[in-house]
Amino acid sequence: MKRSVIILTIISSAITVLYHMNSQNTLAGKAAQAPSTASSPEPTSLVQFQKPAKSAIGNIAVWNMKPIIPLGQMLSLKDMFKPVYTLVKNGRTEKLLRSDRPKESWELSGIVMRGVQPRALMYNSGLKIMKNAGVGDQIDEQLIVKGIDLGKVTLEAKDSKKPQLFELHLFNTQKDIYALKRKNP
């Protein structure tokens, strides 16, 4: 067993040496055939580097990749990172969070009547602001009140692609104080 490993190692090293000697002879022959210029101060080296031809690996079609953005056009950071609203439910509380301002959240505090129109009391805990908004009023930059019902408010988050609708509900404890009450005759 040991003898066969030693013999295989010697044979493979001999083949490797012969291969390298043969490749050096072909490079030396090519260098001798190349015309030398008399004005070049440094001698030409035996090893010459050649740029590889256009390979198939570097082709985009091989990787099935298509450029998304046309060359020369770059999206602005504002377009790349547009804020998105998400509805967060934590126990009994429902808050509407904006992705670029995580400390600020809008929640429904109550529904009151102004004349015959219902109004939503929206509270932002981060800014400590209470807004009294009716249907069609803007609460935040991209947030608009779409509808007010007995115990809920429907908000629309405007986006360039598709507007999103969110429903915020009143707590059971707040319904007695702030919920819209209808009189039955």
N, C-alpha and C positions, 0 to 999 in steps of 0.2 A: 504494500500500500504506500509506504513512504517513498519507495523507489520510483513508483509511477508518478507521484506528485512532483518529485525532483526532476524527472525526465521531462514532464509536461512543462514545467516552469522554464527549463533551459531551452526547450524548443520554441516556446512562445517568445522568450526574450531574444532569441536569435532571429526569429521572423520579424520582430519589431525593429531590430537594428538594421536588418537588410532593407526593410521598407523605408526607414529614414535615410539610409545611404542612397537609395535609389531616387528618393524625392529630392535630395540635395544635388545629385548629379543632373537631374533634369532642370533644376533651377539654375545651376551653373552653366549648363548648355544654353539656356535661354538668355542668360545675361551676356554670354560671349557673342551670341548672334545679334544682340541689340546694338544699334549704332551708338557709339560713344561720342559725346560732344567734347571738343577740345576746350571749350570755354568754361566748362563746369569745374569748379575748384574741388569738389568732393567726389570721391569715387562712388560709382553706383553700387548699391548694396545688392546682395544676392537675393534677399527676400523682398518681394514687391507686393504691396497691398493693392488689391483690386476691389472695387465696390461690387457687391453682389448684384446680380440682375434682379429685376423686379420679381419679388417672391410672391407666392400665392398666399402666404400667411399674412402679409401686410395688406392684402386686399380686403376692403370692407364687406364685399359680397360673401367672402368665406365665413365671416363671423355673423352674418345676417343682421348687420347693424345698419340702421338708417339714422342719419343726423336729424335731430328734432328741431333745432334752431338753425335757420339758414345762416351760412357763414357771413360774417360782417354785421349781423344783427344780434344784439344781446338784450335780454329782458332786464328791465330795471329791478332793483331790489324790492321796490314797492310792489311790483307785479308778481315777483317770485314769492314773497311772503305776505300774502293778503290775510288779514285777520279773519278768523272763523269763529262763530258763536257755537257754544255747546250747552246743552241743558244738563245740569248736575243735580241729582237728587241725593240728599243726605238725610236719611230718616224722613221726617215730615217736611223738611224744607226743600224748595225747588229754587235754583238760582240759574241765571243765564250768564255764562262766563265768556269773555272774549279772549282769544288765544294770545294776543300781543299785550294784554293787560291782565295778568292772572290774579292780581290782588283786588281788582274791581269786579263786582258782580251785581246784576240787577235782579231784584226779587219783588214779587207782588205783595204789598203790605195791606191793600184794601181796595174796595170799590165804593165810591161815593157818587151822589147825584148832584149835578149842577143844573138846576131847572128840570128839564125832562131828559137830559142826556147823562148817561153813566160815564164816570171818569175813573181811571185806574190810578192808584197811588203806587208809584214805582220807587223803590229805595235802592240806592247804590251804597253799599257798606264801605267801599274803599274811599269814595269821595265824600261820603256822609251827606248825600243830596237826596231830597225827596222831590219827585216830579209828579205833577197832577196832569195826566195826559188823557185825551179823548181819542176816539177813532180817527186815524189819519195823522195823528201827531207823532213827531219824531222824538224818540227817547235818547238815542245815541246816534253816532254818525251814520250807521247803517241799520238801525233798529227802529221800526215803525209799528205803531199799534194798529192791528187789523180788525180786531173785534173784542167787545167786552160783553160777557155773559154774567149769569148770576154768581158763579163762584170761580170763574176763570177769565183769563185775558189771553188773546191770541196775538203774538208778536211775529213780525216778518223781518227776517235778516236779509237785506238786499245784498246780492252778490252778482258779479258780472256773468256768471254761468247760469245759476238757477237759484231763485229765492227760496229760503227755508222758513218754515212755519214752526213756531214753538208755542206751547200752551203752558202758562203758569197758573197754578191753582192756589186758592186761599187755604190757610190752615183751618181746621175745624174750630179752634178757639177764636180765630179772627172772624169767622163767618157771622157770629152773633153780633159783632160790633160793626163790621164794615160791609157785609154782603148787601147786595142790592135787594131790597125788599119790595115785593109787589103787594098791593092791597087787594084783597078779594072783596067784592061788594056783598 
